[in-house]
Amino acid sequence: MTNLRVSLVQTDLVWEDPAANCAQLEERLADLAGKTDVVVLPEMFATGFSMSPTGAEIGRGPVLQWMQVQASRLGALMIGSLKVKQQNSFLNRLYAVHPDGSFVSYDKRHLFRMGAENEFYQAGDKQVIVSYKGWNLAVFICYDLRFPVWSRNVGMAYDAAIYVANWPAPRANAWRTLLQARAIENLAYVVGVNRVGTDANNLSYAGDSLLVDFKGGLQLDLQAKDQILTSELSAVDLADFRAKFPAHLDADLFSLSSL
């Protein structure tokens, strides 16, 4: 396992306009070609956090195909969530797309009832870990961050947890604190990518995308800027810390109940 370069894409989003969002992102991502291994986009990066059918993907739709093209061009794993229609249901679905076009998906488990997400979307029930370049990456979406049992790194199954989000500015302190907590308690790197700007519901987003190391230290802090930053996850440093501080060996056992 070698070091892994991860790019955090913190950007404003055009409301319910997948073509516009993909176009502006494609231009900004072009410079990353050959310079990164993983590109992380915000939650619902094609539409914003919308509770309507507008812009929903059906099957292997245009935005997923766009992710496949970008993954190939950049030579990187592309991660971000989309609004997806599947039969008569809608899902907040994260895709992790490999450079060869293959992908895995994760459906958001915890739906944000305070924003009526649970009234429009169907919850997922499966945790997903993506293997890439020798790293195991657990993927989650926004509100999942508040539920430590769902994020628990049982048996050191993952090396980094990735959270994509549309997390509003009034709760920025919770976002930052919980990202650091998840890293500390799970002896893993944590990547949290949020958006900036204001959406059509007049909700403002302060960004605060972070790359947190396994001790809870801030390796990247994008603050409130519309920007893309890249940093490396150290395989050696992670392995050394886990060997010296194996707190996971004293973790409580538990099992997850079904939905």
C-alpha positions as CSV (number, residue, x, y, z in Angstrom):
1,M,0.0,0.0,0.0
2,T,1.5,3.3,-1.1
3,N,0.4,6.9,-0.3
4,L,-2.9,8.0,-1.8
5,R,-3.4,11.5,-3.2
6,V,-6.9,12.8,-2.5
7,S,-8.5,15.9,-4.0
8,L,-11.3,17.7,-2.1
9,V,-13.6,19.6,-4.5
10,Q,-15.4,22.4,-2.6
11,T,-17.7,24.3,-5.0
12,D,-20.9,26.2,-5.4
13,L,-23.7,24.3,-7.3
14,V,-26.2,25.3,-9.9
15,W,-29.7,24.4,-8.6
16,E,-31.2,21.4,-10.4
17,D,-29.1,21.8,-13.5
18,P,-26.9,18.7,-14.0
19,A,-25.5,19.9,-17.4
20,A,-24.3,23.2,-15.9
21,N,-22.7,21.6,-12.9
22,C,-20.9,19.0,-14.9
23,A,-19.6,21.6,-17.4
24,Q,-18.2,23.9,-14.7
25,L,-16.7,21.0,-12.8
26,E,-15.1,19.5,-15.9
27,E,-13.3,22.7,-16.6
28,R,-12.0,23.0,-13.0
29,L,-11.0,19.3,-12.7
30,A,-8.9,19.3,-15.9
31,D,-5.7,20.4,-14.1
32,L,-5.9,17.4,-11.8
33,A,-5.0,14.9,-14.6
34,G,-2.2,12.7,-13.4
35,K,-1.9,14.6,-10.2
36,T,-4.3,12.8,-8.0
37,D,-5.7,9.4,-7.2
38,V,-9.1,10.2,-5.7
39,V,-11.5,13.1,-6.5
40,V,-14.3,13.7,-4.0
41,L,-17.3,15.9,-5.0
42,P,-20.1,17.1,-2.8
43,E,-23.4,15.4,-2.1
44,M,-25.9,15.7,-5.0
45,F,-23.2,17.7,-6.9
46,A,-25.4,17.7,-10.1
47,T,-28.5,19.3,-8.6
48,G,-28.0,20.5,-5.1
49,F,-29.9,19.0,-2.1
50,S,-33.3,19.0,-3.8
51,M,-36.5,17.2,-2.9
52,S,-37.9,17.0,-6.4
53,P,-37.6,14.7,-9.4
54,T,-35.9,17.3,-11.4
55,G,-32.4,16.2,-12.6
56,A,-32.8,12.6,-11.3
57,E,-30.6,10.0,-13.0
58,I,-32.3,6.9,-14.5
59,G,-30.1,3.9,-15.0
60,R,-26.6,4.7,-16.4
61,G,-27.6,8.3,-17.0
62,P,-25.6,11.3,-18.3
63,V,-24.1,12.3,-15.0
64,L,-22.8,8.8,-14.2
65,Q,-21.5,8.6,-17.8
66,W,-19.8,12.0,-17.2
67,M,-18.2,10.6,-14.0
68,Q,-16.9,7.7,-16.0
69,V,-15.3,10.0,-18.6
70,Q,-13.7,12.2,-16.0
71,A,-12.4,9.1,-14.1
72,S,-10.7,8.0,-17.3
73,R,-9.3,11.4,-18.2
74,L,-7.9,12.1,-14.8
75,G,-6.8,8.5,-14.0
76,A,-8.5,8.8,-10.7
77,L,-11.4,7.3,-8.6
78,M,-14.4,9.8,-8.8
79,I,-16.7,9.9,-5.8
80,G,-19.9,11.9,-5.4
81,S,-23.6,11.4,-4.9
82,L,-26.6,11.9,-7.2
83,K,-30.3,12.0,-7.1
84,V,-31.4,8.6,-8.7
85,K,-34.8,7.3,-9.8
86,Q,-35.1,3.5,-9.6
87,Q,-38.5,2.2,-10.6
88,N,-41.0,4.1,-8.4
89,S,-38.4,5.2,-5.8
90,F,-35.8,7.9,-5.5
91,L,-32.4,7.4,-3.9
92,N,-29.5,9.6,-2.7
93,R,-26.9,7.4,-4.3
94,L,-23.1,7.8,-4.0
95,Y,-21.0,6.5,-6.9
96,A,-17.4,5.6,-6.7
97,V,-16.2,5.3,-10.4
98,H,-12.9,3.7,-11.3
99,P,-10.7,4.9,-14.2
100,D,-11.7,1.8,-16.2
101,G,-15.4,2.8,-16.0
102,S,-16.4,0.2,-13.4
103,F,-18.2,1.5,-10.3
104,V,-19.8,0.7,-7.0
105,S,-22.7,2.5,-5.3
106,Y,-23.9,3.3,-1.8
107,D,-27.4,4.5,-1.0
108,K,-27.6,7.0,1.9
109,R,-28.7,5.2,5.1
110,H,-29.7,8.1,7.3
111,L,-32.1,10.5,5.6
112,F,-32.4,14.0,6.9
113,R,-35.9,14.2,8.3
114,M,-35.5,17.9,9.3
115,G,-35.3,18.6,5.5
116,A,-38.0,16.1,4.6
117,E,-35.4,13.9,2.8
118,N,-37.1,10.8,4.4
119,E,-40.4,11.8,2.7
120,F,-38.9,11.8,-0.8
121,Y,-36.0,9.3,-0.8
122,Q,-35.7,5.7,0.1
123,A,-33.0,4.7,2.7
124,G,-30.2,2.3,1.9
125,D,-29.3,-0.6,4.2
126,K,-25.8,-1.7,3.2
127,Q,-22.4,-0.3,4.2
128,V,-19.9,0.0,1.3
129,I,-16.1,-0.1,1.3
130,V,-14.3,0.7,-1.9
131,S,-10.9,-0.9,-2.6
132,Y,-8.6,1.3,-4.6
133,K,-4.8,1.2,-5.0
134,G,-4.4,-1.0,-1.9
135,W,-6.6,1.3,0.3
136,N,-10.0,0.5,1.7
137,L,-12.3,3.5,1.6
138,A,-15.6,3.5,3.4
139,V,-18.2,5.9,1.8
140,F,-21.0,7.8,3.5
141,I,-23.3,10.7,2.8
142,C,-23.8,13.8,4.9
143,Y,-26.3,13.0,7.8
144,D,-24.6,9.6,8.2
145,L,-21.9,11.5,9.9
146,R,-24.0,11.9,13.0
147,F,-24.3,8.1,13.6
148,P,-21.1,6.6,14.9
149,V,-22.3,3.0,14.9
150,W,-22.9,3.1,11.2
151,S,-19.4,4.6,10.7
152,R,-17.7,2.1,13.1
153,N,-14.5,0.7,11.7
154,V,-15.1,-2.9,12.8
155,G,-11.9,-4.9,12.6
156,M,-10.1,-2.1,10.9
157,A,-12.0,-2.8,7.7
158,Y,-11.2,0.6,6.2
159,D,-8.3,2.9,6.1
160,A,-10.2,6.1,5.3
161,A,-13.8,7.2,5.6
162,I,-15.2,9.6,3.0
163,Y,-18.3,11.8,3.7
164,V,-19.9,13.8,0.9
165,A,-22.3,16.5,2.1
166,N,-24.5,19.5,1.7
167,W,-24.2,20.6,5.3
168,P,-25.6,24.0,6.1
169,A,-23.6,26.8,7.7
170,P,-25.5,27.1,10.9
171,R,-24.3,23.6,11.9
172,A,-20.8,24.0,10.7
173,N,-19.3,23.4,14.2
174,A,-21.1,20.0,14.4
175,W,-19.7,19.0,11.0
176,R,-16.1,19.9,11.8
177,T,-16.3,18.3,15.3
178,L,-17.9,15.1,14.1
179,L,-15.4,14.6,11.2
180,Q,-12.5,14.8,13.8
181,A,-14.4,12.4,16.2
182,R,-14.9,9.8,13.5
183,A,-11.2,9.9,12.6
184,I,-10.1,9.6,16.2
185,E,-12.5,6.8,17.2
186,N,-11.9,4.7,14.1
187,L,-8.1,5.1,13.8
188,A,-8.5,6.2,10.2
189,Y,-8.2,9.1,7.9
190,V,-11.5,11.0,7.3
191,V,-12.3,13.1,4.3
192,G,-15.4,15.4,4.4
193,V,-16.4,17.4,1.3
194,N,-19.1,20.0,1.6
195,R,-20.4,22.6,-0.8
196,V,-20.3,26.4,-0.6
197,G,-22.8,29.1,-1.7
198,T,-26.6,29.4,-1.2
199,D,-29.2,27.1,-2.7
200,A,-32.8,27.7,-3.9
201,N,-34.1,27.1,-0.4
202,N,-32.0,30.0,0.8
203,L,-29.8,27.7,2.8
204,S,-26.2,28.8,3.0
205,Y,-23.2,26.5,3.0
206,A,-19.9,27.5,4.6
207,G,-17.8,24.7,3.1
208,D,-15.4,23.6,5.9
209,S,-14.3,20.6,3.8
210,L,-11.6,18.8,5.8
211,L,-9.0,16.1,5.5
212,V,-8.5,14.7,9.1
213,D,-5.7,12.4,10.0
214,F,-6.1,9.3,12.3
215,K,-5.2,11.4,15.4
216,G,-7.8,14.0,14.6
217,G,-5.4,16.5,13.2
218,L,-6.4,18.8,10.3
219,Q,-4.3,18.0,7.3
220,L,-6.5,20.1,5.0
221,D,-9.0,22.8,5.8
222,L,-10.7,24.4,2.9
223,Q,-12.6,26.9,5.1
224,A,-15.2,28.8,3.1
225,K,-13.4,29.2,-0.2
226,D,-14.6,27.8,-3.5
227,Q,-11.5,25.7,-4.2
228,I,-9.9,22.4,-4.9
229,L,-7.1,21.1,-2.7
230,T,-5.1,17.9,-2.8
231,S,-3.1,16.1,-0.1
232,E,-1.5,12.6,0.5
233,L,-2.7,10.0,2.9
234,S,0.4,8.3,4.3
235,A,0.2,4.5,4.4
236,V,3.3,4.2,6.7
237,D,2.1,6.7,9.2
238,L,-1.3,5.1,9.5
239,A,0.1,1.6,9.9
240,D,2.7,2.8,12.5
241,F,0.0,4.6,14.6
242,R,-2.3,1.6,14.6
243,A,0.5,-0.6,15.7
244,K,1.5,1.7,18.6
245,F,-2.0,2.6,19.6
246,P,-4.3,-0.4,18.9
247,A,-7.4,0.9,20.6
248,H,-9.6,-1.1,18.2
249,L,-8.6,-4.3,20.1
250,D,-10.6,-3.0,23.1
251,A,-13.7,-2.0,21.1
252,D,-17.1,-3.1,22.2
253,L,-18.8,-5.8,20.1
254,F,-22.2,-5.1,18.5
255,S,-24.4,-6.1,15.6
256,L,-26.5,-3.9,13.3
257,S,-30.3,-4.5,13.1
258,S,-32.1,-4.4,9.8
259,L,-34.1,-1.4,8.7
